Amino acid sequence: MKDNIDRTLEYYKIKEQQILNTVNSKNNLTAEDIIHYGKEMSIVTYKITALEIAKEN
């Protein structure tokens, strides 16, 4: 079970980095873009946190 959690954690950490890279590479983000990426980052962060807690148990 921990192998699945580790793989899933790795996936979401990659997604988190992709979002950060996308936001940091753009100079002309609109308010809608910022909200969109913020929501995506919030979801990914929540999933990472939940997986890390599951991994501890």
C-alpha positions as CSV (number, residue, x, y, z in Angstrom):
1,M,0.0,0.0,0.0
2,K,2.8,2.4,0.8
3,D,4.2,1.9,-2.7
4,N,1.0,3.2,-4.2
5,I,1.0,6.1,-1.8
6,D,4.6,7.0,-2.7
7,R,3.9,6.8,-6.4
8,T,0.8,9.0,-6.0
9,L,2.7,11.4,-3.9
10,E,5.4,11.7,-6.5
11,Y,2.8,12.3,-9.2
12,Y,1.1,15.1,-7.3
13,K,4.5,16.7,-6.4
14,I,5.3,16.8,-10.1
15,K,1.9,18.4,-10.8
16,E,2.6,20.9,-8.1
17,Q,5.9,21.8,-9.7
18,Q,4.3,22.1,-13.1
19,I,1.8,24.6,-11.8
20,L,4.5,26.6,-10.2
21,N,6.6,26.5,-13.3
22,T,3.7,27.6,-15.5
23,V,2.8,30.5,-13.2
24,N,6.4,31.6,-12.8
25,S,7.1,31.5,-16.5
26,K,4.2,33.9,-17.5
27,N,4.4,37.6,-17.4
28,N,0.9,38.5,-18.3
29,L,-1.4,36.5,-15.9
30,T,-5.0,37.7,-15.7
31,A,-6.9,37.7,-12.4
32,E,-8.8,34.7,-13.8
33,D,-5.5,32.8,-14.5
34,I,-4.3,33.5,-11.0
35,I,-7.6,32.2,-9.5
36,H,-7.5,29.2,-11.8
37,Y,-3.9,28.2,-10.9
38,G,-4.6,29.0,-7.2
39,K,-7.5,26.6,-7.2
40,E,-5.4,23.9,-8.9
41,M,-2.6,24.4,-6.4
42,S,-5.0,24.2,-3.5
43,I,-6.4,20.9,-4.7
44,V,-3.0,19.4,-5.3
45,T,-1.7,20.6,-1.9
46,Y,-4.7,19.1,-0.2
47,K,-4.1,15.8,-1.9
48,I,-0.4,15.8,-1.0
49,T,-1.2,16.6,2.6
50,A,-3.8,13.8,2.8
51,L,-1.4,11.3,1.2
52,E,1.4,12.2,3.6
53,I,-1.0,11.7,6.5
54,A,-2.1,8.3,5.1
55,K,1.5,7.4,4.7
56,E,2.3,8.0,8.3
57,N,-0.6,5.7,9.4
